[in-house]
Amino acid sequence: MSVAYAWQKYYEEAVRQTDFRKLPDYIARAEQAIELRLSDSPPPLTDSAELEAIGKTLAALAVLKAQMNALRA
């Protein structure tokens, strides 16, 4: 994966995390980084590619959370 935006490194760290006990913290960091980016430049972002990337990343994080919760059940 290549990082085009600073917040993406936190997403990549979450995706690469293999210790499921640590995964919630990594997901939270990724979400916080995205929230911070959005607060720096309130929507609509001038870069529509970044806005699209944020949407896809938030969807992927939601799937990751669902998988994590399924493993806990």
C-alpha positions as CSV (number, residue, x, y, z in Angstrom):
1,M,0.0,0.0,0.0
2,S,1.2,3.5,-0.7
3,V,0.3,6.4,1.6
4,A,-1.0,9.4,-0.2
5,Y,-2.4,11.1,2.9
6,A,-1.0,11.4,6.4
7,W,-4.0,9.7,8.1
8,Q,-3.6,6.6,5.9
9,K,-0.6,5.4,7.9
10,Y,-2.9,4.8,10.9
11,Y,-5.3,2.8,8.7
12,E,-2.4,0.7,7.4
13,E,-1.2,0.0,11.0
14,A,-4.7,-1.2,11.9
15,V,-4.9,-3.4,8.9
16,R,-1.5,-4.9,9.6
17,Q,-2.2,-5.5,13.3
18,T,-2.2,-9.2,14.1
19,D,-2.8,-9.0,17.8
20,F,-6.6,-8.8,18.1
21,R,-6.3,-7.5,21.7
22,K,-4.5,-4.4,20.3
23,L,-6.7,-4.0,17.2
24,P,-9.4,-1.8,18.9
25,D,-6.8,0.8,19.8
26,Y,-5.4,0.8,16.2
27,I,-8.8,1.2,14.7
28,A,-9.5,4.1,17.1
29,R,-6.3,5.8,16.2
30,A,-7.2,5.5,12.5
31,E,-10.6,6.9,13.1
32,Q,-9.2,9.8,15.2
33,A,-6.7,10.6,12.5
34,I,-9.5,10.9,9.9
35,E,-11.7,13.0,12.3
36,L,-8.7,15.3,12.8
37,R,-8.2,15.6,9.1
38,L,-11.9,16.4,8.5
39,S,-11.8,19.0,11.3
40,D,-8.7,20.6,9.7
41,S,-10.6,21.0,6.5
42,P,-14.3,20.8,7.0
43,P,-16.2,19.0,4.2
44,P,-16.4,19.4,1.4
45,L,-12.6,18.8,1.1
46,T,-11.1,20.5,-1.8
47,D,-9.5,17.2,-2.8
48,S,-12.4,15.0,-3.9
49,A,-9.9,12.0,-4.2
50,E,-9.1,12.3,-0.5
51,L,-12.8,12.5,0.4
52,E,-13.4,9.4,-1.5
53,A,-10.4,7.7,0.2
54,I,-11.8,8.7,3.6
55,G,-15.2,7.2,2.8
56,K,-13.6,3.9,1.6
57,T,-11.3,3.8,4.6
58,L,-14.2,4.4,7.1
59,A,-16.1,1.6,5.4
60,A,-13.1,-0.8,5.6
61,L,-12.7,0.1,9.3
62,A,-16.3,-0.7,9.9
63,V,-15.8,-4.2,8.3
64,L,-12.7,-4.7,10.4
65,K,-14.6,-3.8,13.5
66,A,-17.4,-6.2,12.6
67,Q,-14.9,-9.0,12.0
68,M,-13.2,-8.3,15.3
69,N,-16.5,-8.4,17.1
70,A,-17.5,-11.7,15.4
71,L,-14.2,-13.2,16.7
72,R,-15.0,-12.1,20.2
73,A,-18.5,-13.6,20.2
